[in-house]
Amino acid sequence: MDCTRGAVIFDMDGTLTRPTLDFDLIRAEIGIVASPILEAVGRMTPGERERAESILRRHESEAAANSELQPGAAEVVAALRTAGWRVALMTRNSRASTRVLQERHGLILDFVRTREDGTFKPSPEPIFDICRALERDPAASYAIGDYHYDILCGKAAGATTVLLLDGGGDRPPWADEADLVISQLTELLTHMGLRP
């Protein structure tokens, strides 16, 4: 295994893309009160789950089709790959939505890990799976996201965690759990020594 470099692993919604999914609306349509959506859907009967997954897929499909990249996202991904880093996407979203995102924005990624691929965040398993596939060391990797689950997942895998707070809303109480907090993706390149 080539462990001289880790991978740089991005979350999708709210990290590579501007946040557009209205999770409260999705919960309301499905009939979930306050639980995380995927966990609540996983506890449903087969009939309830089919209906809930249909609602979730519809929202995800619309969000992906209308997605806008975060400022600097394409530049950051390209710069990392040029510098020899393997770049991955780790999301609780569907594989179909990630394909739409990549095609819509021409993003070249080395690996994509979705909820259909097994245990999802906040479990560290997605990072372990990505690093095995890319032959990278989780402890030499970066996990970048905008939500607590991204930070919990990265910490549990031993990766350096980066929280993107793009200025919307209050600083969450768990923000200090991240190793680095940034307000725009391009700050990651500076932190990694890839630009002044």
Salt bridges, closest charged atoms under 4 A:
ASP2 OD2 - ARG136 NH1 3.78
ASP11 OD1 - LYS121 NZ 2.87
ASP24 OD1 - ARG27 NH1 3.15
GLU29 OE1 - ARG58 NH2 2.51
GLU29 OE2 - HIS59 NE2 3.14
GLU39 OE1 - ARG92 NH2 2.76
GLU60 OE2 - ARG115 NH1 2.65
GLU68 OE1 - ARG18 NE 3.61
GLU75 OE2 - ARG195 NH1 3.90
ASP110 OD1 - ARG81 NH2 3.02
ASP110 OD1 - ARG86 NE 3.56
ASP117 OD2 - ARG95 NH2 2.39
ASP129 OD2 - ARG113 NH2 2.74
ASP129 OD1 - ARG132 NH2 2.37
ASP150 OD1 - LYS121 NZ 2.55
ASP176 OD1 - ARG171 NH2 2.81
GLU177 OE1 - HIS148 NE2 2.81
ASP179 OD1 - LYS155 NZ 2.78
